[in-house]
């Protein structure tokens, strides 16, 4: 059996592609991964997605999942381990199981970027976190530090004020990259303090985080800042390891697309943060997913695979 379309990934792009493909009777196979839902699973209040004044990221993704399920979309809760785009139809592997497909929609998104500190990964789950929404309640009454200067860092910091005694943002520059409204909310919050022009050089603690080492970018001076938690919010890397050497990628690893969602291989489309290094918004990712599904249908019609 050859699938008409396989969708890999289950953030807003993957789910939207599945919705459109299912409604077009393409009977898509959605390989959504062991950890599905995308980066919105790590986001607190979403206030810029149409139809929702405010909704938690995980709740929004659950609503998308419910909609896809109601459409009868086939879903596989496992990870793709290998792809072969050298022969048509294309081959997608989940472990030892091979799936053939006429078209492929890649919506694998991006993953959180770490600082690369000596003790960082050792202390993940012991005070170091990349997910404020997941772990915030565990830091009730503690002093915490957030690293970053974009919207994610602002969102994480504001969310953490619900639980933490205090929140300090460490940023390498003297101004944030975040949207103005997010900056204003942070700078007006009495529980948040900003440490400008500084970087975290290490995190300290044996079984739990007890503090971090900070270095001033301008002076080179270092100091110790006590805290009970370190939240890293410095951006993401596209999840494109499976496609290196098979699709054209840019210098940062994002899939290069033309005509919106077409990749360097006919019948392979890319949607969402895996190819979008500019906007990185849920509503935009959903739009890419829609475009990918429509482009898929048109290609299948052109090839005579569907009528």
C-alpha positions as CSV (number, residue, x, y, z in Angstrom):
1,X,0.0,0.0,0.0
2,X,1.2,3.5,-0.9
3,X,-0.2,6.3,1.2
4,X,-1.5,9.4,-0.6
5,X,0.1,11.6,2.0
6,X,2.1,11.2,5.2
7,X,2.3,14.1,7.7
8,X,5.2,14.1,10.1
9,X,4.7,16.3,13.2
10,X,1.8,17.4,15.3
11,X,2.1,21.1,16.1
12,X,-0.3,23.7,14.6
13,X,1.2,23.0,11.2
14,X,0.9,19.3,11.3
15,X,-2.6,19.2,12.8
16,X,-3.9,21.8,10.3
17,X,-2.5,19.9,7.4
18,X,-4.2,16.8,8.7
19,X,-7.5,18.6,9.0
20,X,-7.4,19.9,5.5
21,X,-6.2,16.6,4.1
22,X,-8.8,14.6,5.9
23,X,-11.6,16.9,4.7
24,X,-10.3,16.4,1.2
25,X,-10.6,12.6,1.5
26,X,-6.9,12.1,1.2
27,X,-6.9,9.7,4.1
28,X,-3.7,11.0,5.6
29,X,-1.4,9.2,8.0
30,X,-0.3,11.6,10.7
31,X,2.9,10.4,12.4
32,X,2.7,12.7,15.3
33,X,5.5,11.5,17.5
34,X,5.8,10.2,21.0
35,X,5.8,13.8,22.3
36,X,3.1,15.4,20.3
37,X,1.7,18.9,20.3
38,X,4.8,21.0,19.4
39,X,6.1,24.0,21.2
40,X,2.7,25.2,22.3
41,X,2.8,22.3,24.8
42,X,5.5,24.5,26.5
43,X,3.6,27.7,26.3
44,X,1.3,29.3,28.9
45,X,-1.4,31.7,27.9
46,X,-1.9,32.1,24.2
47,X,-3.7,35.4,23.5
48,X,-3.0,35.9,19.8
49,X,-4.7,32.8,18.2
50,X,-8.0,33.7,16.5
51,X,-11.2,32.8,18.3
52,X,-9.5,32.5,21.7
53,X,-9.1,35.6,23.9
54,X,-6.8,33.5,26.1
55,X,-6.1,29.8,26.2
56,X,-3.3,27.6,27.5
57,X,-1.0,26.2,24.9
58,X,-1.7,22.6,25.8
59,X,-5.4,23.2,25.8
60,X,-5.2,24.7,22.3
61,X,-3.3,21.7,21.1
62,X,-5.7,19.3,22.7
63,X,-8.6,21.0,20.9
64,X,-6.7,20.6,17.6
65,X,-6.0,16.9,18.4
66,X,-9.7,16.4,19.2
67,X,-10.7,17.9,15.9
68,X,-8.3,15.7,13.9
69,X,-9.6,12.6,15.8
70,X,-13.2,13.5,15.0
71,X,-12.3,13.6,11.3
72,X,-11.1,10.0,11.5
73,X,-7.5,10.8,10.8
74,X,-5.2,7.9,11.3
75,X,-2.6,8.8,13.8
76,X,0.6,7.0,14.8
77,X,2.1,8.0,18.2
78,X,5.7,7.2,17.4
79,X,8.8,8.9,15.9
80,X,10.1,8.7,12.4
81,X,13.6,7.2,12.5
82,X,14.6,7.4,8.9
83,X,13.4,8.7,5.5
84,X,14.5,7.8,2.0
85,X,13.6,10.5,-0.6
86,X,15.9,9.1,-3.3
87,X,13.2,6.9,-4.9
88,X,9.6,7.5,-5.7
89,X,7.2,6.8,-3.9
90,X,9.1,8.0,-0.9
91,X,9.9,5.8,2.1
92,X,9.3,6.8,5.7
93,X,10.6,4.5,8.5
94,X,9.3,4.1,12.0
95,X,11.8,1.7,13.5
96,X,11.8,-1.3,11.2
97,X,8.4,-0.5,9.7
98,X,8.4,1.1,6.3
99,X,5.6,3.4,5.0
100,X,5.5,4.3,1.3
101,X,3.9,7.6,0.3
102,X,3.3,9.7,-2.8
103,X,3.6,12.9,-0.9
104,X,5.1,14.0,2.4
105,X,4.3,17.0,4.6
106,X,7.1,17.8,7.0
107,X,5.9,19.7,10.1
108,X,8.5,18.6,12.6
109,X,8.9,22.0,14.1
110,X,11.8,23.2,16.2
111,X,13.2,22.3,19.7
112,X,14.4,24.4,22.6
113,X,18.0,25.5,22.5
114,X,20.2,25.0,25.6
115,X,23.1,27.2,26.9
116,X,25.8,24.5,26.7
117,X,26.9,24.9,30.3
118,X,29.0,22.4,32.1
119,X,26.4,21.4,34.6
120,X,23.2,22.3,32.7
121,X,22.1,19.0,31.4
122,X,23.1,17.2,34.6
123,X,20.7,19.5,36.5
124,X,17.8,19.2,34.1
125,X,14.8,18.1,36.2
126,X,16.7,19.3,39.3
127,X,16.1,23.0,38.9
128,X,17.1,23.5,35.2
129,X,14.1,23.6,32.8
130,X,13.3,24.6,29.3
131,X,9.5,24.6,30.0
132,X,8.1,27.1,32.5
133,X,4.5,25.8,32.0
134,X,5.6,22.3,32.7
135,X,7.7,23.0,35.7
136,X,6.6,26.4,37.1
137,X,4.4,25.1,39.9
138,X,7.4,23.1,41.3
139,X,9.1,26.4,42.0
140,X,6.5,27.9,44.3
141,X,8.1,30.4,46.7
142,X,11.6,30.2,45.1
143,X,13.8,32.7,43.4
144,X,14.3,31.8,39.7
145,X,16.3,33.0,36.8
146,X,15.2,33.2,33.1
147,X,17.7,33.5,30.3
148,X,16.6,35.2,27.1
149,X,15.2,38.3,25.6
150,X,12.5,37.3,23.2
151,X,8.8,36.7,23.6
152,X,9.3,33.2,25.0
153,X,11.5,34.6,27.8
154,X,8.9,37.3,28.5
155,X,6.0,34.7,28.6
156,X,8.0,32.4,30.8
157,X,8.9,35.1,33.2
158,X,5.4,36.4,33.5
159,X,4.1,32.9,34.0
160,X,6.6,32.1,36.7
161,X,5.6,35.1,38.8
162,X,2.4,33.1,39.6
163,X,4.5,30.7,41.6
164,X,8.1,32.1,42.2
165,X,9.1,34.5,45.0
166,X,11.0,36.5,42.4
167,X,12.1,36.3,38.8
168,X,15.3,37.6,37.4
169,X,15.8,37.8,33.6
170,X,19.4,37.6,32.4
171,X,20.0,39.1,29.0
172,X,23.2,39.6,27.0
173,X,22.1,43.0,25.6
174,X,20.7,46.2,27.0
175,X,17.3,45.8,25.4
176,X,14.9,43.0,24.7
177,X,14.0,41.5,21.3
178,X,10.5,40.8,22.4
179,X,7.4,42.5,21.2
180,X,6.7,45.9,22.8
181,X,3.6,44.7,24.6
182,X,5.4,41.8,26.2
183,X,8.3,44.0,27.2
184,X,5.9,46.5,28.8
185,X,4.2,43.7,30.8
186,X,7.6,42.4,32.1
187,X,9.1,45.8,33.0
188,X,5.9,46.8,34.9
189,X,5.8,43.6,36.9
190,X,7.2,44.2,40.4
191,X,8.3,40.6,40.9
192,X,10.6,40.7,37.8
193,X,14.1,42.2,37.8
194,X,16.3,42.4,34.7
195,X,20.1,41.8,34.7
196,X,21.3,43.5,31.5
197,X,24.4,42.9,29.5
198,X,25.1,39.6,31.3
199,X,25.4,35.9,30.6
200,X,25.1,32.7,32.7
201,X,28.5,30.9,32.6
202,X,27.5,28.0,34.8
203,X,24.7,26.6,37.0
204,X,25.6,25.4,40.5
205,X,24.3,22.6,42.7
206,X,24.8,18.9,43.4
207,X,21.3,17.5,43.5
208,X,19.4,20.8,43.1
209,X,20.1,24.2,41.6
210,X,21.3,26.6,44.2
211,X,22.6,29.4,42.0
212,X,24.3,30.5,38.8
213,X,27.5,32.2,37.8
214,X,27.0,35.4,35.9
215,X,29.5,37.4,33.8
216,X,29.0,41.0,32.8
217,X,29.6,41.3,29.1
218,X,31.0,44.8,29.3
219,X,33.4,44.5,32.3
220,X,34.1,40.7,32.4
221,X,33.3,40.7,36.1
222,X,31.7,37.6,37.5
223,X,29.5,37.0,40.4
224,X,27.3,34.4,42.0
225,X,23.5,34.8,41.9
226,X,21.5,32.5,44.2
227,X,18.4,30.9,42.8
228,X,16.3,27.8,43.1
229,X,15.7,27.4,39.3
230,X,17.1,28.2,35.9
231,X,14.7,28.5,32.9
232,X,16.3,28.6,29.5
233,X,14.4,30.5,26.8
234,X,16.9,31.5,24.1
235,X,15.3,30.1,21.0
236,X,15.0,26.9,19.0
237,X,16.7,24.7,16.4
238,X,14.7,23.2,13.5
239,X,14.2,19.5,13.7
240,X,15.6,18.6,10.3
241,X,18.2,16.0,11.1
242,X,16.2,13.4,9.2
243,X,16.4,15.4,6.0
244,X,20.1,16.5,5.9
245,X,21.5,15.5,2.5
246,X,18.1,14.8,1.1
247,X,16.5,18.3,1.1
248,X,18.0,21.7,0.6
249,X,18.5,23.3,4.0
250,X,19.8,26.8,4.9
251,X,22.9,27.5,7.0
252,X,20.8,27.3,10.2
253,X,19.2,24.0,9.3
254,X,15.8,25.2,8.2
255,X,14.2,23.6,5.2
256,X,14.4,25.9,2.1
257,X,11.0,26.3,0.4
258,X,9.8,28.0,-2.8
259,X,6.2,28.8,-3.8
260,X,5.4,28.9,-0.1
261,X,5.8,25.3,0.9
262,X,7.5,23.3,-1.8
263,X,10.9,21.8,-1.0
264,X,13.7,20.7,-3.3
265,X,11.9,17.4,-3.8
266,X,8.7,17.2,-5.8
267,X,5.8,16.1,-3.6
268,X,7.6,17.0,-0.3
269,X,6.2,20.0,1.5
270,X,7.4,21.8,4.6
271,X,5.2,23.7,7.0
272,X,5.6,25.6,10.2
273,X,8.7,26.3,12.3
274,X,10.7,23.7,10.4
275,X,11.0,26.2,7.5
276,X,9.8,29.4,9.1
277,X,12.7,31.2,10.8
278,X,11.0,34.6,10.8
279,X,7.5,34.6,12.2
280,X,7.4,31.6,14.5
281,X,3.7,32.1,15.4
282,X,1.1,29.4,15.9
283,X,-1.4,31.0,13.5
284,X,1.3,31.3,10.8
285,X,2.3,27.7,11.3
286,X,-1.3,26.7,10.9
287,X,-1.4,28.7,7.6
288,X,1.6,26.8,6.3
289,X,-0.1,23.5,7.2
290,X,-3.2,24.6,5.2
291,X,-1.0,25.5,2.2
292,X,0.8,22.2,2.4
293,X,-2.4,20.2,2.4
294,X,-3.9,22.1,-0.5
295,X,-0.6,21.9,-2.5
296,X,-0.6,18.1,-1.8
297,X,-4.1,17.7,-3.2
298,X,-3.2,19.6,-6.3
299,X,-0.1,17.6,-7.0
300,X,-2.0,14.3,-6.5
301,X,-4.6,15.5,-8.9
302,X,-1.9,16.4,-11.5
303,X,-0.3,13.0,-11.2
304,X,-3.7,11.3,-11.6
305,X,-3.4,9.6,-8.2
306,X,-6.7,11.1,-7.2
307,X,-9.5,12.6,-9.3
